[in-house]
Amino acid sequence: MDKQRLLKKTIASQIKRIKKAEYDRPNLLSQTVYIGTLGLVLVLPIIGGVYLGHWLDSLQQGYSTRWTLSLLLTGVVVGLFNVYYLIKDGE
């Protein structure tokens, strides 16, 4: 009798695991949102850096792109770190 109970318990737990796996399986919409979020956390620091750098360059006399290029590269680095940490947390 104990073997039957153990078998029923094992089968029930496997059925629960299978149903949970089906429920947690990523679908097209969730993957699309995830990819869109990755794009945003990469692009927003870059755009913010360029706008801030352009504004700082406009405050100086003459033609300068020092701040724009510096903050563009900083935005790329920050964006790549954001993507890395978002992917790392998703695992």
N, C-alpha and C positions, 0 to 999 in steps of 0.2 A: 504494500500500500504506500509506503514511503517513497518508493521509486516513482509511482504515478504522480504523487504530489510534487515531487522534485521536477519531474518532466513537465507538468502543467505550469509550475512556477517559472521554469526556464523558458518555455514557449511564450508565456504571457509577457515576460520581460523582453524577449526578442521582438514580439509584436509591438510593444511600446516603443522600443528603440527604432524600429522601421518606420512607424508613424511619425515619430519626432524627426527623423532624418528627412522624410518627405515634406514635412511642414517647414523645416529650416532650410531646405534647398533653395539657393538663390534663383530668382526668376529674372526675366529680361528687364523688367522695370527697375528692380533693385540694383542690377548690374549697371544699367544706364545712369542711374542716380550716382552710383559710386564713381564711375568714370567722369561724370560731370563735376563732381566734387573735387576729384583729383585735378582736373583742368583748372578749376577756380583757384585752388590753393597754390597752384603754380603761377598762374597768370596775374592774379591780383597784386602780389608784392612787386612784380616786374613793372606793371603799369603805375602803381603808386610811386615806385622809385623814380621812374621817368618823369612823371608829373612834378614831383617834389624837386628833382634835379633841374628841370627846365625852369621852374619858378625861382630857384636859387641862382641859376645862371642869368636870369633876366634882371636880377638886382645888381649885377656887376656892370661896370662900364665896358663897352665894346662887345665883341662877339666871343662867347666862351661856351664850351661844352664840357668843361671839366666835371661839374657836379652831375650833369645828366648822365654821362658815361659811367661815372663812379657809382651812382645810385642804381643805374641799370644793372651793372654787374652784381651789386649787393642784392638787388631784387631777385636776380636769377639764383644766387646762392641760397637766399632765404626760401624761395619757392621750391627749390630742390630738396632742402631740408624738410619743408612742410610735407611734400609728397612722400619722402622717405618715412617720416614718422607716422603719416596716415596709413601707409601700407603696412608698416610694422605693427601698428595697433590693430589692424584688421585681421591679422593672422590668428 
